[in-house]
Amino acid sequence: MLQTVLWLILKGLILAVILVTAAAGELLMERKILGYFQYRLGPNRVGPWGTLQLVADAVKMMLKEDIIPQDADKVVYRVAPVISMGTALAAWAVIPWGPSDGTYQMAIADPSAGILVYLAIGGLAIYGITLGGWASQSKYPLLGSMRATAHMISYELALGMSILGVILMAGSLRITDIVEAQRGVHYIIPQLLGFFVFFISIMAESNRAPFDLPESEQELVAGYHTEYSGMRFGLYFLAELVNLITASSLITLFYLGGWNMPAFLSFIPPTLAFILKVCFVIFVMIWIRTTLPRVRYDKWMQFAWKVLLPLAALNLVGTAVYVALWAPKV
């Protein structure tokens, strides 16, 4: 038992380091892609091709003065960024990155209700945002945290309902079972409507433009993290980058077949295939960010309740009818 626990802790620490490194690489890739889309160079001053810009940013964050507002709730103010970063990393406890064999499991854990575990962990992320805004004792962070709470309620319902279609087709809550069920046809084809709802909702959950409304600087200065500086702000920023990788991984697992590839690409190792698909989804999200303007807050709320939620319900009912009447019985 002790050996198993130590191995899980070691694997978790290694995965956390990989995720933080991948988030830094994603940030560099995003800056470069945004630069090319907008006819500019992007980072190009520090290191060859601007590759050391991330090191410079990290050093700047660590050396910046850590300012805490005089009237802030000191304990909650300090803990809130840790909650956001902790939940961003904890979600990967049940996300597989390759098929498991008899000797090694390509995940920290693969519970039979993996989707429910992810949703439970993801639901805790809002506490880091809400508590950070409230503990700052400033009106703009408080408004940003309240907007974030309403924002989450709006898209979480549609997001969860869109996943139900995938669960019905796979007949399992285990994420690896969902991936294996897509060996023939990826669920993006039969679940195209659910994919549309899930993709938009997961972008909103990751606070990706044009749905980054809890921190829209034109209205809220910077939203819930206005009063944060130094590495505490860095934790919020890093948590968003990890959440982007998590969102892209879930899209890959639920709708793009995970590590499964077509027969003519079967020579690609499963884990590499998974990484390539995740990188492609991240690129699409960056493309959307640089193409579309930010949605107005009330319009996004209307869209979430009046469009996304009914579409998710329609997809769920249609999938249930198909599974009950025409899907092959296992």
Solvent accessible surface area in square Angstrom, and as a share of the most:
residue,aa,sasa,rsa
1,M,187,0.84
2,L,128,0.64
3,Q,151,0.67
4,T,75,0.44
5,V,64,0.37
6,L,102,0.51
7,W,111,0.39
8,L,70,0.35
9,I,93,0.47
10,L,87,0.43
11,K,15,0.06
12,G,27,0.26
13,L,110,0.54
14,I,88,0.44
15,L,20,0.10
16,A,25,0.20
17,V,101,0.58
18,I,97,0.49
19,L,7,0.04
20,V,53,0.31
21,T,88,0.51
22,A,44,0.34
23,A,0,0.00
24,A,33,0.25
25,G,39,0.37
26,E,7,0.03
27,L,20,0.10
28,L,22,0.11
29,M,65,0.29
30,E,2,0.01
31,R,69,0.25
32,K,9,0.04
33,I,25,0.13
34,L,15,0.08
35,G,0,0.00
36,Y,131,0.50
37,F,75,0.31
38,Q,88,0.39
39,Y,210,0.80
40,R,118,0.43
41,L,120,0.60
42,G,17,0.16
43,P,20,0.13
44,N,65,0.33
45,R,212,0.77
46,V,55,0.31
47,G,30,0.29
48,P,106,0.66
49,W,153,0.54
50,G,0,0.00
51,T,53,0.31
52,L,87,0.43
53,Q,39,0.17
54,L,28,0.14
55,V,87,0.50
56,A,37,0.29
57,D,25,0.13
58,A,48,0.37
59,V,64,0.37
60,K,101,0.43
61,M,34,0.15
62,M,120,0.53
63,L,143,0.71
64,K,106,0.45
65,E,130,0.58
66,D,65,0.34
67,I,98,0.50
68,I,42,0.21
69,P,27,0.17
70,Q,167,0.74
71,D,112,0.58
72,A,8,0.07
73,D,51,0.26
74,K,81,0.34
75,V,105,0.60
76,V,35,0.20
77,Y,0,0.00
78,R,103,0.38
79,V,67,0.38
80,A,0,0.00
81,P,0,0.00
82,V,88,0.50
83,I,45,0.23
84,S,10,0.06
85,M,16,0.07
86,G,35,0.34
87,T,15,0.09
88,A,3,0.02
89,L,48,0.24
90,A,43,0.33
91,A,5,0.04
92,W,12,0.04
93,A,33,0.26
94,V,6,0.03
95,I,0,0.00
96,P,1,0.01
97,W,41,0.14
98,G,0,0.00
99,P,48,0.30
100,S,53,0.34
101,D,95,0.49
102,G,86,0.83
103,T,134,0.78
104,Y,84,0.32
105,Q,66,0.29
106,M,40,0.18
107,A,1,0.00
108,I,25,0.13
109,A,42,0.32
110,D,28,0.15
111,P,45,0.28
112,S,75,0.48
113,A,29,0.22
114,G,1,0.01
115,I,0,0.00
116,L,94,0.47
117,V,52,0.30
118,Y,10,0.04
119,L,53,0.26
120,A,66,0.51
121,I,28,0.14
122,G,10,0.10
123,G,27,0.26
124,L,91,0.45
125,A,31,0.24
126,I,28,0.14
127,Y,117,0.45
128,G,0,0.00
129,I,24,0.12
130,T,32,0.19
131,L,57,0.28
132,G,0,0.00
133,G,0,0.00
134,W,118,0.42
135,A,0,0.00
136,S,1,0.01
137,Q,95,0.42
138,S,31,0.20
139,K,139,0.59
140,Y,81,0.31
141,P,0,0.00
142,L,74,0.37
143,L,93,0.46
144,G,0,0.00
145,S,0,0.00
146,M,93,0.41
147,R,35,0.13
148,A,2,0.02
149,T,46,0.26
150,A,33,0.26
151,H,2,0.01
152,M,22,0.10
153,I,96,0.49
154,S,2,0.01
155,Y,11,0.04
156,E,41,0.18
157,L,87,0.43
158,A,0,0.00
159,L,1,0.00
160,G,20,0.19
161,M,52,0.23
162,S,0,0.00
163,I,2,0.01
164,L,76,0.38
165,G,0,0.00
166,V,0,0.00
167,I,26,0.13
168,L,65,0.32
169,M,49,0.22
170,A,23,0.18
171,G,67,0.65
172,S,25,0.16
173,L,56,0.28
174,R,72,0.26
175,I,1,0.01
176,T,14,0.08
177,D,56,0.29
178,I,0,0.00
179,V,0,0.00
180,E,61,0.27
181,A,48,0.37
182,Q,0,0.00
183,R,160,0.58
184,G,72,0.69
185,V,83,0.47
186,H,43,0.19
187,Y,11,0.04
188,I,47,0.24
189,I,127,0.65
190,P,63,0.40
191,Q,4,0.02
192,L,113,0.56
193,L,59,0.30
194,G,0,0.00
195,F,38,0.16
196,F,85,0.35
197,V,0,0.00
198,F,0,0.00
199,F,25,0.10
200,I,22,0.11
201,S,0,0.00
202,I,2,0.01
203,M,2,0.01
204,A,0,0.00
205,E,36,0.16
206,S,4,0.03
207,N,15,0.08
208,R,20,0.07
209,A,20,0.15
210,P,2,0.01
211,F,20,0.08
212,D,15,0.08
213,L,0,0.00
214,P,2,0.01
215,E,27,0.12
216,S,0,0.00
217,E,97,0.43
218,Q,136,0.61
219,E,85,0.38
220,L,7,0.04
221,V,83,0.48
222,A,27,0.21
223,G,0,0.00
224,Y,2,0.01
225,H,24,0.11
226,T,40,0.23
227,E,56,0.25
228,Y,13,0.05
229,S,27,0.17
230,G,2,0.02
231,M,88,0.39
232,R,53,0.19
233,F,55,0.23
234,G,9,0.09
235,L,46,0.23
236,Y,5,0.02
237,F,74,0.31
238,L,36,0.18
239,A,4,0.03
240,E,34,0.15
241,L,10,0.05
242,V,0,0.00
243,N,41,0.21
244,L,0,0.00
245,I,15,0.08
246,T,6,0.04
247,A,2,0.01
248,S,0,0.00
249,S,0,0.00
250,L,0,0.00
251,I,1,0.01
252,T,0,0.00
253,L,0,0.00
254,F,1,0.00
255,Y,0,0.00
256,L,29,0.15
257,G,0,0.00
258,G,0,0.00
259,W,10,0.04
260,N,12,0.06
261,M,48,0.22
262,P,60,0.37
263,A,92,0.72
264,F,153,0.64
265,L,50,0.25
266,S,82,0.53
267,F,157,0.65
268,I,29,0.15
269,P,75,0.47
270,P,58,0.37
271,T,39,0.23
272,L,83,0.41
273,A,0,0.00
274,F,7,0.03
275,I,85,0.43
276,L,87,0.43
277,K,29,0.12
278,V,11,0.06
279,C,57,0.34
280,F,127,0.53
281,V,5,0.03
282,I,8,0.04
283,F,69,0.29
284,V,36,0.21
285,M,0,0.00
286,I,0,0.00
287,W,123,0.43
288,I,39,0.20
289,R,96,0.35
290,T,34,0.20
291,T,84,0.49
292,L,90,0.45
293,P,109,0.68
294,R,65,0.24
295,V,45,0.26
296,R,148,0.54
297,Y,46,0.17
298,D,59,0.30
299,K,100,0.42
300,W,1,0.00
301,M,39,0.17
302,Q,83,0.37
303,F,61,0.25
304,A,0,0.00
305,W,102,0.36
306,K,144,0.61
307,V,56,0.32
308,L,0,0.00
309,L,39,0.19
310,P,67,0.42
311,L,47,0.23
312,A,0,0.00
313,A,38,0.30
314,L,111,0.55
315,N,13,0.07
316,L,41,0.21
317,V,91,0.52
318,G,40,0.39
319,T,8,0.05
320,A,40,0.31
321,V,67,0.39
322,Y,89,0.34
323,V,39,0.22
324,A,67,0.52
325,L,117,0.58
326,W,170,0.60
327,A,17,0.13
328,P,113,0.71
329,K,154,0.65
330,V,198,1.14
